[in-house]
Amino acid sequence: MSQENVEIVRDFFGNQGRFFDVLDEEVELDIRPMTPGYQGLIHGKDAVIAFWRDYSDTWDEHVFEPIEIREAGEDQVVVVADQRGRGKESGVPFEFRSGTIFTLRGGSVVKMKFFRNGEAALEAAGRSE
């Protein structure tokens, strides 16, 4: 199942509609490791989609480009990605490399956990080198 999960994750990059399609109704989004001070988790497909759209709307030219996608056990996939763009209101450019652990069950994403960098995500998934 792990290679199948890798392909599911690879398939939705660059296709926001496909990403939304594979979210489980009870999906959980945890951005605390990426955003210090953020206290909550985001629960449920509708809430995650609303968060993602709001986040995307703050940027012009936002690119989320996967550099590495690898299995991390039977139900997890780690993605190391470059993010770059420009603030919509400020015009300030940004660029950084992030990491995300996606947990899948039955072909659906049930949990996402975002990290400030790829190394932290790989380490959290037990896949650091």
N, C-alpha and C positions, 0 to 999 in steps of 0.2 A: 504494500500500500504506500510506502514512503516515496517511491519513484512516481507513482500516480499523483500523490500530493504535490510533489515538485512541479509536475506538469500543469496541475490546476493553478498553482500560484504563478508560474511562468506565463500562463495563458491570459491572466487578467491584467498584467502590467501593460499600460498604454491603452486600456479599454475600461474606462470607469464604469460603464454599464455592466460589463461582465463581472467586475469586482463586486458591485452591488448584488448581482445575481447569486453569487456564491456565499454571501453572508447568511449564516444561520439566523433564525428569528430571535434567538437568545444570545447572540454574539456579545462578547465583552471586549472592550478596547481599553488598554492600560497604557497611558502615555506618561505616567509618573517617572519612570527612569529617564525619560527624555526631557521632561519639563519639571525641574525641581520646584517644589511648593504646590504643585497641582495635587489636590487632595482626593479627588474622586476617580471612580471608574465610570466608563460609559457603557451602559447595558442596553441591549436590544437593537435590532436591525435599524429601525426608524431613527433612533437616537444616534447611532454610529453614522448613518448616511447624512443626517443633518449636521453632525460635527464635521464630517469630511468635506461637505459642500461649503460650510462656513470657513473652514481652514483653507480650502482651495480658492475661495473668493477673496482672500486677503492678498493674493499674489498675482502679479502679471508674469507671464512667461515661466510659470512653475513647471519644472521638469523633475520627475522622480524616476531615475534610470537605474535599473538593477545592474550591479557589477558582478555579484555572485549569488546564486540561488542553490542551496544545498539542503539535503535531508538532515534531520537532527532527531533521529529516532522514528518510531513507527508512525507517529501522528503530528510531528512538527517539521516545519520548514523554516530555515533561516535565510533572510534576504539582507544582503549588504547592498546599499544603494546610494548613489550620488543624488543629492537634491540641490537644485539651483534655481534661481529666479530673481524677481525684483518685487519689492513691496508695492502694492497697488497705489497706496496713498503717498508713501514716503519716497518711492522711486529708488530706495536703497537696495543694491544687489546683495544676494546671499549665496553661499555655496558651502555645503558640508556633506559628509558621508554619514549616513545613519544605518542602524541595524534594526531589523524587525523579526520577531519570532511569530510565525503563524501556526496555530494549532487547528487541525482539521479533523472532522469526523464525518464519515459518509459522504465525502466530497464537498462538504460545506466548511467554511471558516467559522470556528466557534470561539476563537480568542486571538487577539493580536496584542503584542507587547512591543512598544517602540523604545529604542535605545539611542543615546547620543552618538554612538559610533558602532561600527560593525564588530569590533573586537569585543565590546561589552555584550552584544547579542550572542555572538559565538560562544563566549565564556558562559553566559547564563544557560545556554542550551547544551553545554558540555562538549562543544566542538571547537574550542580554541586550539591553536597549533603551537 
